[in-house]
Each structure stands twice: as structure tokens, then as C-alpha cells.
Amino acid sequence: MNTELDSLIKNTQTIPGWLSIKEGVFLYFLSQKTPLNGIIVEIGSYKGKSTVFLGSGIKNTNGTKLFSIDPHVGSIEKPQEYKKIDTFGEFWGNIKLFKLEKKIIPIKKTSLQAIKIFSEKIDLLFIDGSHIFKDVKNDLSHWVPKVKKGGWVIIHDATVLPGPWKASKKFLIFSPKFQNIGMIGSMIFGKYTDPENILVKFKNIFLNFFSYLYIISYVIMRRIKNWIKY
Ligand SMILES: C[S@@+](CC[C@H](N)C(=O)[O-])C[C@H]1O[C@@H](n2cnc3c(N)ncnc32)[C@H](O)[C@@H]1O
């Protein structure tokens, strides 16, 4: 029994956010796999739920850092607070509560402002900022070139919202630069390999197509279930 993970799950339930337990646990395990002195980037941290899962995975590792990018103006998912509040205080309060201050570097900017000052190569990129297609597309086209070969890219809400879904298909699933495409909860993820060999590119496209069939059947089944329910 993993008591550290059990208490992490229990204690994060008080942090407001949209991340499910299985998504959080996946982020925790994937961040644990980050190499020594690794770099994790999170776009969209809100009040820190995903930040705490990602940060807890690297709590005892040497050198690895998590950059958390968010302008902290509230989430568009909550229109009553969007652009009317500042979530930074609550975010940083949660980071302190989990004793992660030394691991997390907050960047209080939008992802496109942050890219201008960011020079590191990334091992793990988690995207959960704006869910408008144009913005997710911008996040992917600007940030993925900073990911190391063999690094991971995860897009939240990709199986449930049209913007992240369309962007995931175009830039992850149908891209020859990615392999090991998978899905967990609302997230779609892939390993960035950017191969030079044309045959490997074809192999990636071919294998990713089967992942697409698996993911699209889940998406369709979920929509049917929702239609039946209402
Ligand atoms: C759905 S919430 C993120 C939830 C968070 N990952 C969690 O686990 O609770 C979306 C966040 O993205 C931020 N955001 C919106 N547009 C952004 C952008 N262009 N760059 C970075 N963050 C952005 C919002 O301020 C908001 O806090």
C-alpha cells in the first residue's frame, strides 16, 4: 500500500479544480519518472490541484523543477469569477501547504508571454490553460519544440472539450513526431520523439491511428451515454 499517495489523494480533495483522482495519480507517477535535474512545465495551474500532484512526484528528486504558468485571473470555466479575481494567493497557499515551495517556480503570465522568457528544454509538458482551439494550438506549436526527444506531452480535457480535442488530433495523434499515444480520464498524452528516419515517421502514423480508433470509440460511447441520460 502506498500511504504517501493515499494521503496525497485525500489531502488534494479540498483544492478546487477539475482534475480527477486518476488523472492526478497519472501526473504524479509520470512526474516521478522525470530524469534528475529534469524540467516540468504546466500551463494552467488555477489553484494548484494538478501542480500539487506533479510537484509531489518530484518532491524527493534532485534538481528537478516544475514551472507553473498561469496569469491567475480566474478560469473561464467559472464565468462569474473570470478576470475578476486573482488566484495566485490561494495557489501559493496550497503549494506551501504541501511543502513544495522549493520545487515550483510560478510564472504569472499567459503561456505566450512566458515562452518569450523561457529557455529550458522540457521533460514533461502538461497543458490545461485556455481550452479555445486557437489557444491550445498556440500552446502546442510554441511549447512542443521545447520538449526533449523522449519527453511527454499531456493535454487535459482533450476527450471532452472541442478545442483540446481538435488540437490533440491535429498536433499529437496524427503527428509523426509522437508515439505511445494514450488516454486517461479526459487527458490525451504522447511521447515526443521527433524521428528523422522516414520509416519511423510512417510507423508512428500507422500505430497512432490505432490509438485514435481506441480513443474515438471511447469519445463516441461517452457521447451516446450522455444522450441517453438526458
Ligand atoms: C481549467 S483551469 C486549470 C486547472 C488546473 N490544472 C487544476 O488542476 O485545477 C485553467 C487555468 O488556465 C489559466 N489560463 C487561461 N488562459 C491561459 C493562458 N493563455 N496561459 C496560461 N494559463 C492560462 C486560467 O487562468 C486558469 O487558471
The ligand as an SDF file (V2000), in Angstrom:
LIG
                    3D

 27 29  0  0  0  0  0  0  0  0999 V2000
   -9.0240   24.6090  -16.0600 C   0  0  0  0  0  0  0  0  0  0  0  0
   -8.0290   25.7170  -15.1770 S   0  0  0  0  0  0  0  0  0  0  0  0
   -6.6280   24.7590  -14.7620 C   0  0  0  0  0  0  0  0  0  0  0  0
   -6.9240   23.7430  -13.7310 C   0  0  0  0  0  0  0  0  0  0  0  0
   -5.7250   23.1520  -13.0220 C   0  0  0  0  0  0  0  0  0  0  0  0
   -4.8130   22.4970  -13.9430 N   0  0  0  0  0  0  0  0  0  0  0  0
   -6.1710   22.2130  -11.9310 C   0  0  0  0  0  0  0  0  0  0  0  0
   -5.7280   21.0710  -11.8830 O   0  0  0  0  0  0  0  0  0  0  0  0
   -7.0020   22.6200  -11.1140 O   0  0  0  0  0  0  0  0  0  0  0  0
   -7.4170   26.7520  -16.4380 C   0  0  0  0  0  0  0  0  0  0  0  0
   -6.3900   27.7710  -15.9800 C   0  0  0  0  0  0  0  0  0  0  0  0
   -5.7060   28.2170  -17.1390 O   0  0  0  0  0  0  0  0  0  0  0  0
   -5.3740   29.5610  -16.9910 C   0  0  0  0  0  0  0  0  0  0  0  0
   -5.1800   30.1320  -18.3350 N   0  0  0  0  0  0  0  0  0  0  0  0
   -6.1000   30.5990  -19.2100 C   0  0  0  0  0  0  0  0  0  0  0  0
   -5.5040   31.0280  -20.3330 N   0  0  0  0  0  0  0  0  0  0  0  0
   -4.1790   30.8200  -20.1620 C   0  0  0  0  0  0  0  0  0  0  0  0
   -3.0350   31.0530  -20.9690 C   0  0  0  0  0  0  0  0  0  0  0  0
   -3.1490   31.6070  -22.1940 N   0  0  0  0  0  0  0  0  0  0  0  0
   -1.8240   30.7260  -20.4840 N   0  0  0  0  0  0  0  0  0  0  0  0
   -1.6970   30.1540  -19.2450 C   0  0  0  0  0  0  0  0  0  0  0  0
   -2.7460   29.8950  -18.4450 N   0  0  0  0  0  0  0  0  0  0  0  0
   -3.9620   30.2250  -18.8970 C   0  0  0  0  0  0  0  0  0  0  0  0
   -6.5320   30.1700  -16.2230 C   0  0  0  0  0  0  0  0  0  0  0  0
   -6.1050   31.3360  -15.5340 O   0  0  0  0  0  0  0  0  0  0  0  0
   -6.9300   29.0050  -15.2900 C   0  0  0  0  0  0  0  0  0  0  0  0
   -6.3590   29.1750  -14.0250 O   0  0  0  0  0  0  0  0  0  0  0  0
  1  2  1  0
  2  3  1  0
  2 10  1  0
  3  4  1  0
  4  5  1  0
  5  6  1  0
  5  7  1  0
  7  8  2  0
  7  9  1  0
 10 11  1  0
 11 12  1  0
 11 26  1  0
 12 13  1  0
 13 14  1  0
 13 24  1  0
 14 15  1  0
 14 23  1  0
 15 16  2  0
 16 17  1  0
 17 18  1  0
 17 23  2  0
 18 19  1  0
 18 20  2  0
 20 21  1  0
 21 22  2  0
 22 23  1  0
 24 25  1  0
 24 26  1  0
 26 27  1  0
M  CHG  2   2   1   9  -1
M  END
$$$$
